[in-house]
């Protein structure tokens, strides 16, 4: 077998044969990796020369690519042979010759040349999104992990009512323009629940964990004894929610599911029933599929790959028959998604009414669990035997495997990117904006063959005009602001392309250093970004300033060098930033970042206010002085990732009610937020709804 032919075959399918590592060295991809990745793409790697010739022959007979993408105002670029007739099929319109005046949307392009007839999805996408439609000037907002933000009324875990009240308070009292939260995607239906919001069962639907039970209108229609039964479920969770103990999703879900089962049986008013039926009609078959997976998972577990063989194919007749046999349970899961949709809509409407020009910014995770609902529903459009990860870097020399199946680039394109568009539309339906996690994944992803270590992976490219176009289509439909998480090793042209398309980037202060490690001046930051001090994978500022995170990683065995060296490097980093803050007149020269972190926290946000960034995100943990990390990369059970409640600098629980009403907490919050607060924000009664 010729490795040269294998390499050429890989390149034809967008599979990288070499890549540049974090040190700038060129690394050759192992031959076994190329074989495995090509096989996952449906290419036989056993005879690469024959496969290559077959590929070229097929290309020679193709008049159209899997999908044609063009930007609004531009005709499709089609190098068609002479005597080829082309036309576009549009919903609600007659056949028409393709031209530059095609409406934005998804159409079907037909071509005919002699006896050869072919068709492909045609996406006419916005050339550029216009963030200025939502951001007239510099805006700021709170960034938080919603599950950690509890109130006296919530059931031991932050919920959608808590989100609505946080947004309302921060808008009316502080002038915030948005509230950004973690992904609230659906998890499995049975304990133990996956704690990471970035490894969901489904990105298309949401987690019933975030439902506020008492806000379901049918709650008021229950008999008093039924309401009392539900409150008996809530009381122990509320008691635990007033402590700094780790969050217990399993206990919360078991109680909420029991309460929701009671509410599902409660009679609905005619108006409510009509609204439910309207929602079911809008969601159609995909909701039935998701609800079927959820109900089957209650009996067979959350990984469909371990189910009885006759239930593993979502399109199988046996699956449909089983869904009908279990219909009340399937309908229950459909109903819960309707309740979630209702409460998501209320949160966004409330944020806008309170005066937020943007409102809620939801997070879209990079991928899903390999055996979850989306993997079952979209199995034909995912690459088998592959997981997504990241190549080696300075902190993780073996690379990372995120255990998520990637989209199959060709099959996704053949569907006109419909699965991706469906997920994005759902996230934007009740949002003023979305943050797209690891947005560079729309351009290329690091594929890791099943059973191989992460450093044995390679990059596979996607048609970014199609993936970014799908993102732009969804954003245009809902008027949504889009923020791309482009931190880390991202090709510079990718950032340029996203900026050209009106998609904001993400800049974190701790990472804003020149090649020599010197902190950048605020005036050289880019403007088209969301600027923050840190990320959810870094410690809160107070902990970062004291190098507590070094001690934690040392205890967990995550350091790649002696702890003294790591601590010294962290202290140098903090000292460098403090020196810049002093030089800019933002920090008193005598301020001690360890004994008085609040002053440095305020100065760091004053620094962000001096950058040209269009958006500034303030972590709620930094507002209250929290010190514990939400997530420690490189760990699973070694650290309680995603289970940390919001606490004060002293480790005491901070409830949302107290944050809004306690003068001491309120004053502390205002000190942190003072540099970015907009005192001239229009009052809520004059703001757009």
N, C-alpha and C positions, 0 to 999 in steps of 0.2 A: 504494500500500500504506500502511496506517495504522500508524505506529509505536506508537500507543496500543494497537491490537489486538495487535500483536506483543508488547508489554510485558505485556499481560494474559495472553496465551498462555504466555509464559515463566513468569510467576508461578504459573499453574495447574500447571506441571510442576516447580515448585521451583527454577527458574532465577532467580538474582538479577539484577535490572535496574540496581541500584546497589549500591555497597559503600563502606564507610568505610576510607580508607587509613590508613597508619601515623601520619600527621600529624593524624588526626581529621577529615579533609575528606571530604565525600560525593562519590564519583566515579560518573559514569554509564557503564554498560557499552555499548560500541559495538554498533550495530545488527547489523553483520556477525557479531560474536561470538554474539549471541542466535540468529541464523539458523543458524549452524554447530552450536551446542550443541543446538538443538531438532531439527535434522536427525539428529544423533547419537542422540537419544532416540526417533527414529522418527516425528517429527512433521514434516509438510510446512510449512515456513515461508513458502512462496511466496504463499499466500493466508491470512494469519493470521486474518481474520474468519471465513472458512469453517472453518478448522481449529478455531477456538475454539467455534463452534456445534456442530461434529461432536463435540468433546470433551464439551460439556455434554450433548448428546443421549445419548452413550454412558454418561455418569455417571448420567443419569436412569434408565437401564435396569439399572444394576448394583446388585445387592443386597449385594454384598460387595466390599471392597477387594482388591488383589492378595494380601495376606496379613493375617490378623488376629492381633494380638499382645495377650496379656493377661498380667498378673502373677499368680503363684500366690495363690489365695484370692480372686481377683476374677473375676466373670463377664465374658465378652466384651461389650464395648460395641457393640451392634448396633442402630442406629435403623432397624429393619425395619418395613415396612408391616404393617397388620393382616392377619390370616389367613395369615401367613407361618409355615411350619413350619421349625424348625432342629434339627439333630442333629449329633452329633460321632462320627466314626469313629476308634476308637482301636485300636492293635495289641493283639491278644489280649483284646479286650473287645467287648461288644455295643454296638449303637447306643444312645446315651443323649442325653437333652436336655442342652444346654449349661448349666452352672451353675458356681458358684464353687468346687466341689470337684474340678474336673478335675485329673488328675495332671500334674506338670511333664513336658514333653516336646513333641514335634511330632505333631500330629494333623491330621485333615481335617475342616473344618466344611462341612456341607451345608445349603443353604436351598432352600425350594420355595415358590413363590407362584403358584398357578394352573398355567399351563404353563411358567413360568419356573423353571428349576433351575440353581443355580450352586454351585460349591464353591471353597474356598480353603484353603491351609495355615493351621492354627491353632497358634500357638506359645504354650504356657503356660510362662512363664519365671520364674526366681527373682525375687522382689521385691528381694532384697538378698543379696549375698555377705557372708560373715562372715570378714573377715581375722583376727579374733581366734582362729579355730580353729587358725591356724598361728602367729600372733604373739601370744603371751601377754603379752609386755612389749616394750620396745625391743629391736630386733635389728639386727645389722650383718652385712655380708658384703663380699667382694671383688668388684670389677667389672673385667672384662678383655676384651680381644680375644683369643679363644682361639688363633687362628692364630699370634699373636705369642709365645705362651708355649711355648717349646721345652724339651725335655729331651734327655739324652744318647741316649735310645733312640728318640725320635721322628725322623721322616724330614725334618728341616729345617723342619717346620711343626707348630704345636701340634695335638694330636689328642685324641680322646675319652679315651684313657688318661691323658693329661696333665691333662685336666679332672678326671677322677676323683681323681687324686693331689693336685691343687691343693685340691680340695674336702676330701679326707680330712685333709690337713695343716692347713688353715686351721680345720677343725672341731675336731680333736683337740688341736692345740697352741695355738690362739689363741681358740677359742670362737666361731667364725663360724657364723652361722645359714644363710647361703646363699652361693652363688657365681653371679654373673650374667655371661652371656657374650653376644657378638654373635650375630646371626642365623647359623645354620649351614645355611641353605636351600641347595637344589641349584643348582649352576651348570651351564653347558653342558658337554657331554662331551668337547670337544676344545679344545686350546690355540688361540689365547690365551684363558685363562679370565678372566671378568670379576672384577676384584679386589674390587669393592664388595660387602659382604654385604647391602647394602640395594637391590641391583638384581639379584635372583636370577632364574634360569630358572623356578623353582617354589618356592612357599612351602609346598606340601603335603608335599614330600619333601626329603630332606637331601643334603648334599654328601659323596660318598665320599672326598673329600680328608681328612676327619676320622677315617677308619678307622685304627685301629692294626693293622697287618698281622699282627703276631705274636700278637695276641689272638684272631684268628679260629681257632676250635678245629681246623679242618682243617690249619692250619699244622703242628701237631705230628704229623700223620699223613703228611706228605710224606716222600719219600725224602731222605736226607741231601744228595744232589747237588742236589735241587730247593730245599731250604732254603738251601744255599750260594748258589745262583743268585739267590734273592731277597735275600740279604744283600749280594751284590755290587751290586744295585740301590740298596740303602740306604746303603752306606758313603759315597759322595761327598756325599749329601744330609746325612748326619750331620756330616761334616766342615764343610760350609758352614754347618750349623746352629750351629756353635761360634764363628761370627764375627758381626760386627755388620752384615754385608752385607744388602742388601734381600732380602726373601723372594721366592723364585722358585716360585710356584704351578705354573707350567707344567711345570717339571722334576719337581716332586714328583708331580704327577698322572700324568705319563708313566710314571714308575717304579712308582707304586702301581697304575696300571691294568694294567701288565704282570704285577705280582705277584698282583693279584686274579684275573686270567685263569687263572693257574696254580692258585690256591686253588679257583676255581669248578669246575675239573675234578677236584679231589681227591674221593675217596669220602667220603660223610657217614655217620656212624653211624645206625642206625635211629631213635634218639631225635632226632638232629639233623634227619634228613629229615622226621620227623613234625612237628617244630617249624616247619620251613620251609613245609610244606604248610598248617599251621594259620595261619601268617602270610599266605600267599597267599590263603587262603579269607577271612580277615578283611578284607584290602585290596581284593580283588575287581577289578572292571573298571577303576577309576581307576588302580591300579598298573600294569595292562597298558597303559593309555593313556600314562602317564608313561614307562614303559620303551620303548614304541614310539617316542615322540617322541625319547627319548635315543638310540636306535639309528639312527633315520632321520637325526638331526642329525649323527651321525658321518660320514655320506655326503654330506648335503645342506647342512650348516651349521646353526648354532643359531637361525636366524630362519626359522620355518616359512613366512613370507610370501613367501620366495624359492624355496620348494620347487616341484617340478612341481605343476601345478594339481590333479591327481587325489589328491595327498597332503595338501592343506591343510585338508580337513574331517575332523576326528577321527572323525565318524560315518559316513564314506563306506565303501562296500563295498570300494573299492580299497585303503583304508588297512588294513582287516582282513585282506584277502588278502595284502598286503605284509608285515604283521606275522607271519602264519603262515609265509610263505616265509622270513622271517628269524628264525624263532622262537628258535634258540639264542642269538642276540645279544640279543633282547628278554628272554629268561629270565635272561641274565647281569645285566642292569640291575635286574630284579626281585630277584635274589639279593643284589646289593649293598645294596639298601634294607633287606633283611632283616638283613644283617650290621650295618648302621648302627642299626637298631631294637634289636638285641641289645646293642650297645655303649652306646647311649643309656640303655637300661634299667639296665645295669650301673653306669653313672656315677651315676644318681639313687639306685639302691639303696645304692651305696657311700657316698654323701653322707649318706643317712639313717642308715645303720649307724654312721657316724663321729660321729653326734650332732647333725646339722643338723635343726632342726625344719622347715625349708623345703626345703633342698637346692638343686638346680640351677634357676636362673631363665633361661629361654630368651627370646630376643628375636624378635618377629614383625614383619617389615618391612612398610612401608606398601603396597607393590605389587610388581610383577614386570616383567621385560623384555617389551617389546611383541611379540616374536616367539618367546618361550620356551615351555616346556612348559605352564605354567598358561594362558598366553594362547591356546594351541592347544586345550587341554582345555576351557577355560571361555569360548571365543570368543563363544558365544551370549549370555553374561551380562556382557560387557564392552562399553563404548561405543566404537564405531568412530570413527577420525579424531580422537581426543582423547587428550591426555596430562595427567597430574596434575602440578601444580606449586604455586607459592606466589606471592602478589601482591607487588608491590614493597614493600620496607621500607628502613630506614635504611642497612643494609649492602649491599643488592642493589637499587638503584633501578629495575632493569629486571625484577625478579621472578625466579622460578626455574622451570625446566622439568625435572622429574625423569624424563621419558621413560617413564612408566608408564601403562598404560591403566586407567581407572577402572571400577568396577562400574557396570552400568546399573541405576539404582535400582529401576525397575519390574520388570524381568526377574529381578533378584535376589530381590525380594519374592515374585514369583510362584512361585519355587522354595522358598519358606519359608526363605530365606537359607541353603540347603543348601551351596552352594559355600564360603561364608564359614565356616560351621560346620565343614565338613570340614577346612579349613586350620587353624582354631583347635584342633580336637580333636587333630590330629596334633602340634601344637606342645606341647600339654599332656599328651600321653600319658605321657611320661617326664620330667615336670618338677614341681617343687614350686610353681613360679610362672612367669608370663610377663610380659614387658614388651611392651606394644603400642605400636609406633612411631607417632607422630603420631595419637594416639587421637582427636583432633578430627575425623579423617577418617571416623569412624563417624557424624558429624553432617552435615558438609558438606565438599566438596573443591573446590579451585580447578581448574577445567577450562580447559585451554589448547587452542584449535583447532589442528589440524595445520597447520604452516607459519606460524603467527602467533607474534609475540613473547610471552613470558610475561605482560607487563603488559596484554595484550589479552584476558585470560581473564575468567572470572567464577565465582562460587560456585554450586554445585548441591547442594541439600539431599537428605539421605537420611532415611528414617523411622528415627530413632534408637531408638525403642522396639524396632524389629526388629533393627537391627544390634547395639545394646548387649544386647538380649535374647539374640541368638545367642551373644555373648561370655559372657554369664552362664550360659547352658545348658551350654556346653562346660566352663566353670570348675566348675560344680556337679557335672558328671559325674565329673571327675577330682580334685575337691577342691583346685583350683589357686588360688593367690593371683594377683591380677591388678593390674599396675601400668600405668597409662596415661601415656604421654609427652605431657604437656599443657603443655610449655614453649612460650614464644613467644606470638604473638597468638591467644589462644583466648577465645571469648566467655565471660564470667563464669558465665552460666547453665549452660554445658556442664560446667565444673568442679563446680558445685553438683550437677548431675544425676549425675555419675559418683560423687561422694562419697556421695550418697543411695543409690546402688546398691552401695556397698561396694567400689568400685574406687579404689585408691590413686592419687594423682597423683605428679608428679615436681617437686622443687624443687632448683634448682642455686644454690649460694651466690653466685656472681658475678652472677646475675640478680636476687637478692633485694634490691632497692633500692626506696625510695619514689619517687613521681613526680619529686622533686627530685634523684634520683640518690644519696641518702644510704643507706648500708647499713642494712638492717632489724635491729632487735634480735632475738636468737634466740627470745625468748618470744612474738613475734608471728607466727612461722611457723605454718603449718597442721600439724596432727598426722598427718592421713591421707595420708602421702606417703612416697616414697623420697627422702631428702635426700642430695645429693652436693655436692662443691665445684664440679665442672665437668661437661662432657659429652665424648663421643667426638669432637665437632666443635670442641673447644677444646684449647689446648695443656695439657700437664701443668703442675701448679702451679709447679714450679721455673722453667719457661720463661715462664709467665705473669708471675711476680714480676719477672723481669728484662726484660720487654718484648721478648724475642726474637721473639715472634710478630708484633710490629709490623715488625721488620726483614724477616722472612720475607714478609709480605704486601706490603711495599714492593718486594722483589726480584721478586715475582710480578705486580706491577702491579695489586694489588687494593685499594689505598687510595683513598678518595674525597677525601682532603685531604692537605696536605703531611705528610711523614713526621715532622717535628718536632712538629707539632700532635698527630698521632696518638700519638706516644710520650709527649708531655706528658699527654695525656688518660689513657693507660694508667697512667702513674706516679701520677696523682692518684687513680685508682681503687684501686690497690694501697695507697697511703698512707692512704686513707679506711678501708679494711678493717683495716690494721695498727693504726690509731688505735682502732678498736672493740675489737680483740683486747687492746690494752694497757689500755683502760678496763675491760674485763671481767676483767683479771688473768690473761689467758691467754698473754700475750706480754711478754717483758722490754722495757722502753722502748728499750733500746739495741740491740735485735736489728736486723740489716741483712738485709732480704729478698733482696738480690742476692748477698751474700757468704755468707750462712748461711740458705739457703732451708729447710733441714730443720726449723729451729725454727718457722718460719712455717707450714709444712705441718702440723706437729703441733698448732699453735695453732688452725688452721682446722678441723681435725677435732675438737678440743676444743670449738670453737664449735658444730659440728654436734651434738655430744653434749648441748648445752644447749638445743637446740630440742626441741619436742614430737614431732618426726617419729618415726613408728613404725619406719621402716627407715632405716639409714644405709649408703650405699654408698661404699666406699673403692676408688679406682682403683689397680690394681696398679702402674701406672706411677708413681704418687706414693709408693707404698711403697718402691720401689727407686730413686727419684730420677731416673727417665727424663725427658728434656727434649724429645724429638721428638714432634710431633703425629702421630696416626694418620690423620687426615683434615683436609685444608685445603679448606673449602667454596669453591666458585667455581673449582676446578681439576679437570682430568682427568689429562692426562699431564704437566702443568707441575710437579706435585709427586707423589711416589710414594705416593699415598693407599693405605691399607690394606695396605702392604707393609713396615711398620716393625717389626722384631723388638724384643722387650723388652731394654732396655739400662740400664746404671747411669748415674749422673750424669756419669761420666767417658766415657760412650759405649761401655763394654765390654759384651759380651753377658751377660745374666743367664739362666742355665739353671735350670729348675725344681729340678733336683737340688741345685744350689748354694744356691738360695733356702731350701730346706728344711734343708740340712745345714751350711752355712757359718755359724759363730757371728757373724761380722761382719755379714753380710747379715740374719741372723735378729734380731740386736739392733737393727739399723736399722729393720727392719719393725716390731718391737715398740714402738719409740719412736713411730712414726707411729700405730700402732693402739692405743696405751695408753689414750687417752681413751674409746674405744668398746668395748674388750674387756670381755667378761662373764666374770669369774673364777669365778662360781658356776654356769656351764653344767654340766648333768648330764654325767657321763662317758659315753663312747661305749657302754660295756657296759650302761648303764641307760637309754639313749635309745631312743626308738621307732624301729622299723625300717621 
